[in-house]
Amino acid sequence: MIAVLAVGVLAAGCGQPRGASGPAGPVSRSAQVTPLVAVLEAPFGSVPNAIRLVGLDGVEAARVPLPDDAEAVALGGHRLLVAGGGRLLGAELGTSVPSSLGTIETIASDGPDALVRGLVVSPDGGRWLFSTVAQHGDGTLTSRIHLGGPGLGDRVVVERTAAGRALAPVAWTAGGAVIGDEPVGIGGYVLFRRTFGSTSVLNLDTGALRPLTGEDCAFSDLAADGAVACIAGGREGPNTGGPVLLRIQPASGPAVEVRLPSGIQQAGAAYFSPDGPWVTLASSPATADASEPVTDALVDRRDGNVHPLPASGLIPVGWLPGGRVLADRPSGIEGGDPGTWMITPEAGSTRLSTAPLALGLL
């Protein structure tokens, strides 16, 4: 089982026709825009598929079908984007919700076999990044990171050719846009990991990459104040064979490390709260059994104290208003029915949707 991540979803396209229709008639919302959670209806790459938009009361506001050739989907602010088939589709969700996506732009051609390997949107929805990756006859890969936005012409801000590795956006966090330098072809039983390679923060003006995490600590999140959350050790990807650690590295000063119990083999989904000291954390023995246990907690980034959450078998995706946590339970995770859930730390969890793969909050 490969868990789907909150800010960007990645898969190969299905080779369907590239034609796209414009937005259909909108579905009305209240004049005062209320928060909506975007949920993927089925695992990415399924055909047909759709994105459901659900309120925090569990009421579905709209269902937006995805094109069969979708390669990546992302959201930020009130903007929803889908890339694939040589084009970028999207919608800006305000007081109305369109029932289909309109073409925003044609993706610059980087060769007939180039795929979109990542798509992220800034938290305010004003800009986006994606990477196209083309393979050459000598086995090398050329990756190009594109920057776009409403009224902005698409431009390539980073380009690199390398053997067996490709650059791709990982997330557009409160602390900036994070780029991963990923080995191509990595797979296996992955519950939480966002990256298998090193990461950097992208300077949007110059295209410079500032190193952030190495391969020995899998990136999870970057806070507005520059603190980094990553996972060291474990049995997935490069590791030293030691215990699994949550490492919280502030912009200056010593790191706070949380050593997880010896039975834990994978951990992640460590996301900084917008306000306050909390970091979400999910962990598992990763036994690959039919019903996989997952433990959920909040970690105090100041001292590493772990506070168990009143929920089990949920994978955090991000934060909701009021200090609540958005999480999902994909099929095969122990603890209850698959779906998208809202965790209230003092009270428990509430299922918002039967669709099991949450993307985030609009």
C-alpha distance (Angstrom), angle and dihedral (degrees) to the residues before:
residue distance angle dihedral
M1 . . .
I2 3.78 . .
A3 3.78 114.9 .
V4 3.81 116.8 -134.5
L5 3.83 115.7 -125.5
A6 3.79 128.5 -127.9
V7 3.77 105.6 -124.1
G8 3.81 103.5 33.8
V9 3.80 134.3 18.7
L10 3.77 121.7 -159.7
A11 3.79 133.8 -163.7
A12 3.78 141.2 131.3
G13 3.80 117.7 -87.6
C14 3.78 123.0 -111.6
G15 3.80 98.9 -128.3
Q16 3.80 99.1 -113.3
P17 3.85 124.1 153.1
R18 3.77 115.5 -67.9
G19 3.77 98.9 -134.4
A20 3.80 116.8 119.3
S21 3.76 133.4 -171.3
G22 3.77 126.2 -138.3
P23 3.79 123.8 -105.6
A24 3.76 116.0 -60.9
G25 3.76 124.5 -139.6
P26 3.81 113.5 -51.4
V27 3.76 127.1 -112.8
S28 3.80 108.6 -128.8
R29 3.78 123.3 -120.2
S30 3.76 128.8 -175.6
A31 3.81 116.5 -72.5
Q32 3.79 87.3 -113.5
V33 3.80 102.8 67.2
T34 3.79 111.9 -125.1
P35 3.82 124.5 -157.6
L36 3.78 116.6 -90.3
V37 3.78 128.7 -165.0
A38 3.81 116.2 -141.6
V39 3.80 113.5 -141.6
L40 3.79 129.3 -175.0
E41 3.78 108.5 -129.1
A42 3.83 96.1 -147.4
P43 3.82 136.6 3.9
F44 3.78 111.0 -64.8
G45 3.80 112.0 -89.9
S46 3.82 92.7 37.4
V47 3.80 115.3 130.3
P48 2.96 118.9 -117.6
N49 3.78 102.2 26.6
A50 3.78 138.2 157.9
I51 3.78 144.9 -177.1
R52 3.78 117.0 -116.7
L53 3.80 119.5 -153.4
V54 3.79 111.4 -149.9
G55 3.80 132.0 -179.0
L56 3.79 122.8 -130.4
D57 3.80 86.4 -104.3
G58 3.80 89.5 63.3
V59 3.81 94.1 -109.5
E60 3.81 112.9 136.8
A61 3.81 112.4 -128.5
A62 3.80 99.9 -175.1
R63 3.78 146.4 -15.8
V64 3.80 115.8 -137.0
P65 3.84 115.1 -165.9
L66 3.80 117.4 -136.0
P67 3.81 121.8 -136.1
D68 3.79 113.5 -107.1
D69 3.82 91.7 -119.3
A70 3.82 95.4 54.6
E71 3.81 111.7 142.8
A72 3.82 101.6 175.6
V73 3.80 139.0 8.5
A74 3.81 130.3 -165.5
L75 3.78 142.1 161.7
G76 3.78 139.0 -158.3
G77 3.79 133.2 166.1
H78 3.82 103.8 -16.6
R79 3.80 93.2 -34.1
L80 3.80 125.8 109.5
L81 3.83 118.9 -169.5
V82 3.80 134.5 -174.8
A83 3.81 124.8 -173.3
G84 3.77 128.2 -162.8
G85 3.78 144.9 103.0
G86 3.80 91.7 44.6
R87 3.78 95.9 -59.3
L88 3.79 142.3 86.0
L89 3.80 117.2 -130.2
G90 3.76 126.8 -171.0
A91 3.73 153.0 142.8
E92 3.79 135.8 -145.7
L93 3.76 109.1 -135.0
G94 3.77 114.7 -147.2
T95 3.79 127.7 137.7
S96 3.82 88.6 -26.3
V97 3.79 132.1 46.9
P98 3.82 118.3 -144.5
S99 3.78 116.3 -136.0
S100 3.82 92.2 -140.4
L101 3.80 138.8 26.5
G102 3.80 125.3 -106.2
T103 3.80 127.0 -145.1
I104 3.80 112.4 -96.7
E105 3.78 99.7 178.9
T106 3.77 144.7 -27.0
I107 3.78 112.1 -101.4
A108 3.79 112.4 -119.6
S109 3.80 109.7 -101.0
D110 3.79 112.4 -108.4
G111 3.78 93.8 170.7
P112 3.81 132.5 -53.4
D113 3.80 93.0 -86.0
A114 3.81 97.8 46.7
L115 3.80 114.1 125.1
V116 3.77 131.0 -161.8
R117 3.81 104.4 -115.3
G118 3.78 99.2 179.7
L119 3.80 140.4 12.5
V120 3.81 125.2 -174.7
V121 3.79 133.8 170.1
S122 3.81 126.7 -150.1
P123 3.82 114.6 -107.5
D124 3.82 90.6 -107.0
G125 3.80 92.9 47.9
G126 3.81 91.9 -122.4
R127 3.83 99.3 117.7
W128 3.76 140.1 18.1
L129 3.78 141.0 -161.3
F130 3.77 132.3 -154.4
S131 3.78 136.1 167.9
T132 3.79 128.9 -137.1
V133 3.79 118.0 -157.8
A134 3.82 124.6 -161.8
Q135 3.80 125.2 -175.3
H136 3.80 120.9 -142.6
G137 3.78 131.5 -150.8
D138 3.80 92.3 -103.4
G139 3.81 91.0 58.6
T140 3.79 96.2 -105.2
L141 3.80 122.7 128.9
T142 3.79 127.6 -139.2
S143 3.79 113.1 -153.1
R144 3.80 121.9 -171.3
I145 3.80 123.1 -171.4
H146 3.79 112.5 -148.7
L147 3.81 125.7 -157.8
G148 3.79 120.7 -156.7
G149 3.77 143.1 156.6
P150 3.81 142.8 164.0
G151 3.80 106.8 -52.3
L152 3.81 92.0 1.0
G153 3.78 121.6 115.1
D154 3.78 114.6 -122.9
R155 3.80 111.3 -102.6
V156 3.78 135.3 177.4
V157 3.81 110.2 -120.2
V158 3.82 98.7 175.7
E159 3.81 130.9 24.8
R160 3.81 127.5 177.6
T161 3.79 138.8 164.6
A162 3.82 117.1 -154.0
A163 3.78 140.6 150.1
G164 3.80 116.6 -100.2
R165 3.81 96.1 -12.5
A166 3.79 136.6 86.3
L167 3.79 137.3 -171.8
A168 3.80 118.0 -124.3
P169 3.81 137.0 162.6
V170 3.80 111.7 -101.4
A171 3.81 102.6 -176.8
W172 3.79 142.0 -24.3
T173 3.77 99.0 -131.2
A174 3.78 134.2 -178.7
G175 3.82 85.8 -95.5
G176 3.80 96.5 50.7
A177 3.79 143.7 -80.0
V178 3.82 113.0 -39.0
I179 3.81 120.7 -152.6
G180 3.81 123.8 -162.1
D181 3.80 126.2 -148.0
E182 3.77 97.3 -148.5
P183 3.79 132.8 -170.8
V184 3.80 108.0 -128.5
G185 3.79 119.6 -122.3
I186 3.82 98.9 28.4
G187 3.79 112.5 148.1
G188 3.78 142.4 138.3
Y189 3.77 135.6 108.9
V190 3.81 103.4 -17.9
L191 3.79 122.0 168.3
F192 3.80 106.7 167.2
R193 3.81 113.2 -3.6
R194 3.82 117.4 123.6
T195 3.81 97.7 -174.8
F196 3.80 140.6 21.3
G197 3.79 96.4 -167.6
S198 3.77 138.6 47.1
T199 3.82 121.6 -66.4
S200 3.80 136.1 -144.2
V201 3.80 138.0 -173.2
L202 3.81 113.2 -113.4
N203 3.81 121.5 -132.1
L204 3.81 100.8 -143.9
D205 3.82 93.5 -157.7
T206 3.79 100.1 48.8
G207 3.80 103.7 19.9
A208 3.81 90.0 -125.8
L209 3.81 117.4 151.0
R210 3.82 117.7 -141.1
P211 3.83 112.1 -158.5
L212 3.80 113.7 -112.6
T213 3.83 112.4 164.0
G214 3.80 133.9 3.7
E215 3.79 129.5 -135.0
D216 3.80 89.4 -93.9
C217 3.83 93.1 68.2
A218 3.81 118.0 45.3
F219 3.81 110.2 -136.1
S220 3.79 118.0 -119.0
D221 3.83 109.3 160.7
L222 3.81 146.1 -12.1
A223 3.82 117.6 -147.2
A224 3.79 126.3 -144.2
D225 3.81 90.2 -106.8
G226 3.81 92.4 54.5
A227 3.81 98.9 -100.3
V228 3.81 114.7 144.5
A229 3.81 128.5 -149.1
C230 3.81 117.4 -159.0
I231 3.81 139.5 154.1
A232 3.80 122.1 -121.6
G233 3.79 125.7 -165.7
G234 3.75 125.1 6.8
R235 3.77 132.3 121.4
E236 3.81 99.2 -80.2
G237 3.79 120.3 89.6
P238 3.83 124.3 -28.4
N239 3.80 111.6 -2.9
T240 3.78 140.9 151.2
G241 3.79 95.4 -127.3
G242 3.79 92.5 -111.6
P243 3.82 130.5 118.2
V244 3.79 121.2 -55.2
L245 3.80 110.3 -99.3
L246 3.78 134.7 -170.5
R247 3.80 104.8 -145.4
I248 3.80 119.4 -162.8
Q249 3.80 109.0 -170.7
P250 3.83 115.2 -171.5
A251 3.79 119.9 -150.1
S252 3.81 87.2 -101.5
G253 3.78 132.9 12.8
P254 3.80 133.5 33.0
A255 3.79 123.9 -31.5
V256 3.80 122.9 -108.6
E257 3.81 110.3 -132.2
V258 3.78 127.1 -165.9
R259 3.80 114.4 -161.4
L260 3.79 110.7 -150.7
P261 3.83 123.5 -143.5
S262 3.78 117.4 -79.2
G263 3.80 93.3 -108.2
I264 3.81 92.3 61.0
Q265 3.80 114.5 98.2
Q266 3.83 102.2 168.0
A267 3.79 133.6 30.8
G268 3.77 138.5 164.6
A269 3.82 143.7 110.8
A270 3.82 86.4 115.9
Y271 3.82 105.5 164.5
F272 3.80 126.7 169.6
S273 3.79 117.8 -123.7
P274 3.82 112.7 -118.6
D275 3.82 89.6 -125.9
G276 3.77 126.4 22.0
P277 3.77 133.7 23.0
W278 3.79 101.8 -70.4
V279 3.79 131.9 125.2
T280 3.81 121.4 -175.3
L281 3.79 117.8 -131.6
A282 3.81 135.1 -172.6
S283 3.80 123.7 -173.3
S284 3.78 138.4 176.3
P285 3.81 142.5 178.1
A286 3.84 84.1 -124.2
T287 3.78 94.6 -143.9
A288 3.83 93.4 158.8
D289 3.79 89.3 -132.0
A290 3.79 121.2 151.3
S291 3.82 90.9 -95.9
E292 3.81 111.6 36.4
P293 3.83 118.5 -158.1
V294 3.80 117.0 -134.2
T295 3.80 124.5 -175.1
D296 3.81 121.3 -153.4
A297 3.79 128.2 -155.2
L298 3.78 146.1 153.3
V299 3.80 118.0 -123.5
D300 3.80 123.5 -153.9
R301 3.80 103.5 -129.9
R302 3.80 91.5 -153.6
D303 3.79 98.1 62.8
G304 3.82 107.7 1.5
N305 3.80 95.5 -113.2
V306 3.80 110.8 160.2
H307 3.82 120.4 -138.3
P308 3.84 114.2 -170.2
L309 3.80 115.8 -132.6
P310 3.82 121.5 -128.5
A311 3.80 90.6 -113.0
S312 3.78 137.4 71.9
G313 3.76 134.8 -159.9
L314 3.81 94.3 28.0
I315 3.80 127.9 125.0
P316 3.84 113.6 -147.7
V317 3.79 115.9 -127.1
G318 3.80 101.2 176.9
W319 3.78 145.6 -54.5
L320 3.79 129.8 -60.4
P321 3.82 128.8 -159.0
G322 3.80 115.8 -74.7
G323 3.80 96.5 34.1
R324 3.79 93.1 -68.9
V325 3.80 123.9 140.5
L326 3.79 128.0 -129.5
A327 3.80 111.5 -141.7
D328 3.77 141.1 160.1
R329 3.78 137.4 -148.3
P330 3.81 111.7 -148.5
S331 3.77 120.2 -159.5
G332 3.80 112.4 -74.9
I333 3.82 96.9 34.6
E334 3.80 116.4 120.7
G335 3.78 122.2 -122.9
G336 3.78 108.4 62.5
D337 3.77 145.5 -42.1
P338 3.82 121.4 -16.1
G339 3.78 114.1 -104.3
T340 3.78 146.9 96.5
W341 3.80 115.5 -62.3
M342 3.79 141.4 -169.5
I343 3.81 115.2 -142.4
T344 3.79 118.4 -153.9
P345 3.83 104.2 -164.9
E346 3.81 95.3 -145.0
A347 3.79 97.4 40.1
G348 3.80 118.5 26.1
S349 3.78 138.9 -101.5
T350 3.79 135.2 -52.1
R351 3.78 126.0 -161.3
L352 3.80 112.1 -125.4
S353 3.79 99.1 179.7
T354 3.78 141.2 4.9
A355 3.81 88.3 -132.1
P356 3.81 104.3 101.2
L357 3.81 105.8 -150.8
A358 3.79 116.3 71.5
L359 3.81 118.4 -163.7
G360 3.78 100.6 -173.0
L361 3.78 147.0 -90.9
L362 3.79 124.0 -48.5
